[in-house]
Amino acid sequence: MHCCQATIISVFLAWLLPTSAFADNSLTLDPTYFKPADVITRDVAIIGGGSSGIYSAISLKDKGKSIIVVEKKGRIGGHTETYIDSTTGTPIDIGVQTWQNISLVRNYFARLNIPVIKFGSDADPNSPAQLSANYDLRSGKEVNVTAPSAQQVYTAFAAYAEQLKKYPRLNDGMFLPNPVPEDLYMPFGDFVKKYKIEDALVTMFNYNPGLGDVLTVPTVEQMRAFGQNLVEQLSTGFLTTRHHNNSELYTNAEKELLSSSSLLLNSEVIQAERNDGNAKSESGRIKLLVRTPNGTKLIRAKKLLITIPPRLDFLAPFSLSQKEKTVFGKLIDAGYYTSIVKNTGIPDNLSITNMLQSSPYNLPVLPGVYSIGTTQVKGLHIAFYGTPRSSKTFPLSDEDVKADIIASIKRLQRANPDKFNQTEPEFVVYSSHAPFYLQARPEDTKDGFYRELYALQGGRNTYWTGAGFRSQDSSNVWRFSEDVVLPELVKGL
Ligand SMILES: Cc1cc2nc3c(=O)[nH]c(=O)nc-3n(C[C@H](O)[C@H](O)[C@H](O)COP(=O)(O)OP(=O)(O)OC[C@H]3O[C@@H](n4cnc5c(N)ncnc54)[C@H](O)[C@@H]3O)c2cc1C
């Protein structure tokens, strides 16, 4: 904008003010343009009401800090989604399934009054045996896989755990040695051969869908997804909610945050001012213009915590610095999608894994279906779909993903009329989790990308957490928020 244009607009606004004070606050972060009720003053503003945003909100609240969470959807919980079957009332978790069995997780669930159990500990022994089979969903043909024995998988994980021990700080975040060792940015497929951990590969792939093409992903990204603590959980077991409704955590958190005026739903930041300097002074104050269902509000906060995926398009309203743009501009991601499908023609107790007869480790080609699993409800299966890594925020359109899921099921039916009913599959629910698994390219990892990313913490009174900064694992994200980010954030509040 030319300076004279800006002057004309501010003169025009000043002229409007006496007669229509508070009427037009769409262009300004100046509190005098707002009714007092539309100015929200807090210690910390949190952007994103998903896993990391809500954990941080509750933690900061318990530390005696005032907060406001801005969530763009009409619900909190992010990737935690639960479908309630309309006929039986049975909940089916279609997003987050389990958490690590560690004290921080147990304490958080106790804090929000949600009982947890060991995952699988209440399985009904009378329910029909769960079966699984491997099919190539591009042709529909069955794939014969020679799986490694339990002992071979165990030995491979032990060899992998030995390698993880070389990088103990990776268990806390993306704290890579400097210079970055070649082992960490080499393709994971090469690392697997180098350290003879082939027999663990398929287990890792199945535990962490959404990471992209596992054989070419830099090794450190696999270690980020499958770190020391996750290897330990394989033997100790994971936690889930007793009622098998993981969204309950967020129902309780939402009640608490709404009743303390600490949450804005269906709301988005449209403009921001973020300055360095003393967070307690007016000049250091974070100012956010937020569009809410009840009109535009101005948030004034000492510190800002951003938890949404740090893609440049999502962060556009936050007046990014050149440095922030350069760092975040390097991120790539993968697409990850879930859905519940009826009329699949697949027996209720059968799970299908997509595999390829001729590929290394029988891994499927992406984009494609990962698996079509069983659910607690008769007639419903859950399908997981993923894409390789790409620089696009949304690697595939939802229409393309849905069409490919249906086409895969139809190919399965047509190639095996003796095993699967010839029915017309239909989506009961579909959910896109793209952009998923934000990560760096190998060359950027080698050049110190994660050092640069973490160096952004605290700049312009802004802090960052969430999967983009840690990993796609709620327990890890909570521990990172609690141990690494929040201690620095609360200083000087
Ligand atoms: C299908 C699936 C299964 C998973 N299973 C597990 C599991 O079993 N165990 C596990 O530990 N982890 C699991 N994960 C990973 C886990 O969900 C993530 O690690 C965790 O959700 C990351 O938290 P987050 O806060 O970064 O992101 P999210 O939880 O996605 O939260 C981000 C929030 O920000 C909001 N938002 C986005 N843009 C804006 C904006 N501009 N303004 C305001 N709000 C915005 C979103 O609506 C969302 O609520 C799974 C993920 C998926 C997709």
The ligand as a MOL file (V3000), in Angstrom:
LIG
                    3D

  0  0  0     0  0            999 V3000
M  V30 BEGIN CTAB
M  V30 COUNTS 53 58 0 0 0
M  V30 BEGIN ATOM
M  V30 1 C -5.6300 -41.4550 12.1040 0
M  V30 2 C -4.6180 -41.0670 13.1530 0
M  V30 3 C -4.3210 -41.9350 14.1660 0
M  V30 4 C -3.3930 -41.5770 15.1570 0
M  V30 5 N -3.1660 -42.4420 16.1660 0
M  V30 6 C -2.3730 -42.0700 17.1890 0
M  V30 7 C -2.2360 -42.9030 18.3180 0
M  V30 8 O -2.8210 -43.9810 18.3920 0
M  V30 9 N -1.4400 -42.4670 19.3200 0
M  V30 10 C -0.8030 -41.2590 19.2710 0
M  V30 11 O -0.1160 -40.9000 20.2320 0
M  V30 12 N -0.9100 -40.4520 18.2090 0
M  V30 13 C -1.6760 -40.8290 17.1660 0
M  V30 14 N -1.8220 -39.9990 16.0900 0
M  V30 15 C -1.0210 -38.7750 16.0410 0
M  V30 16 C -1.6080 -37.6810 16.9350 0
M  V30 17 O -2.9030 -37.4570 16.5550 0
M  V30 18 C -0.7920 -36.4200 16.7910 0
M  V30 19 O 0.4940 -36.6580 17.2540 0
M  V30 20 C -1.3580 -35.2480 17.5690 0
M  V30 21 O -2.7040 -35.0420 17.2700 0
M  V30 22 C -0.5730 -34.0110 17.2130 0
M  V30 23 O -1.1000 -32.9440 17.9390 0
M  V30 24 P -1.1320 -31.4810 17.3500 0
M  V30 25 O -1.5900 -30.6130 18.4360 0
M  V30 26 O 0.1480 -31.1840 16.6740 0
M  V30 27 O -2.1760 -31.5340 16.1440 0
M  V30 28 P -3.7390 -31.7640 16.1550 0
M  V30 29 O -4.1300 -32.7020 17.2210 0
M  V30 30 O -4.0990 -32.0930 14.7530 0
M  V30 31 O -4.3360 -30.3490 16.5050 0
M  V30 32 C -4.2560 -29.2440 15.6590 0
M  V30 33 C -5.4980 -28.4060 15.9040 0
M  V30 34 O -5.3270 -27.1220 15.3090 0
M  V30 35 C -6.5460 -26.7720 14.6750 0
M  V30 36 N -6.2150 -25.7770 13.6420 0
M  V30 37 C -5.6220 -25.9710 12.4440 0
M  V30 38 N -5.4500 -24.7940 11.8290 0
M  V30 39 C -5.9320 -23.8420 12.6610 0
M  V30 40 C -6.0170 -22.4210 12.5920 0
M  V30 41 N -5.5750 -21.7340 11.5350 0
M  V30 42 N -6.5480 -21.7550 13.6420 0
M  V30 43 C -7.0090 -22.4210 14.7300 0
M  V30 44 N -6.9620 -23.7660 14.8260 0
M  V30 45 C -6.4200 -24.4600 13.8150 0
M  V30 46 C -7.0830 -28.0770 14.1400 0
M  V30 47 O -8.4600 -28.0060 13.8580 0
M  V30 48 C -6.7480 -29.0110 15.3040 0
M  V30 49 O -7.7680 -29.0380 16.2620 0
M  V30 50 C -2.7330 -40.3260 15.0820 0
M  V30 51 C -3.0360 -39.4490 14.0510 0
M  V30 52 C -3.9720 -39.8080 13.0880 0
M  V30 53 C -4.2870 -38.8460 11.9940 0
M  V30 END ATOM
M  V30 BEGIN BOND
M  V30 1 1 1 2
M  V30 2 1 2 3
M  V30 3 2 2 52
M  V30 4 2 3 4
M  V30 5 1 4 5
M  V30 6 1 4 50
M  V30 7 2 5 6
M  V30 8 1 6 7
M  V30 9 1 6 13
M  V30 10 2 7 8
M  V30 11 1 7 9
M  V30 12 1 9 10
M  V30 13 2 10 11
M  V30 14 1 10 12
M  V30 15 2 12 13
M  V30 16 1 13 14
M  V30 17 1 14 15
M  V30 18 1 14 50
M  V30 19 1 15 16
M  V30 20 1 16 17
M  V30 21 1 16 18
M  V30 22 1 18 19
M  V30 23 1 18 20
M  V30 24 1 20 21
M  V30 25 1 20 22
M  V30 26 1 22 23
M  V30 27 1 23 24
M  V30 28 2 24 25
M  V30 29 1 24 26
M  V30 30 1 24 27
M  V30 31 1 27 28
M  V30 32 2 28 29
M  V30 33 1 28 30
M  V30 34 1 28 31
M  V30 35 1 31 32
M  V30 36 1 32 33
M  V30 37 1 33 34
M  V30 38 1 33 48
M  V30 39 1 34 35
M  V30 40 1 35 36
M  V30 41 1 35 46
M  V30 42 1 36 37
M  V30 43 1 36 45
M  V30 44 2 37 38
M  V30 45 1 38 39
M  V30 46 1 39 40
M  V30 47 2 39 45
M  V30 48 1 40 41
M  V30 49 2 40 42
M  V30 50 1 42 43
M  V30 51 2 43 44
M  V30 52 1 44 45
M  V30 53 1 46 47
M  V30 54 1 46 48
M  V30 55 1 48 49
M  V30 56 2 50 51
M  V30 57 1 51 52
M  V30 58 1 52 53
M  V30 END BOND
M  V30 END CTAB
M  END
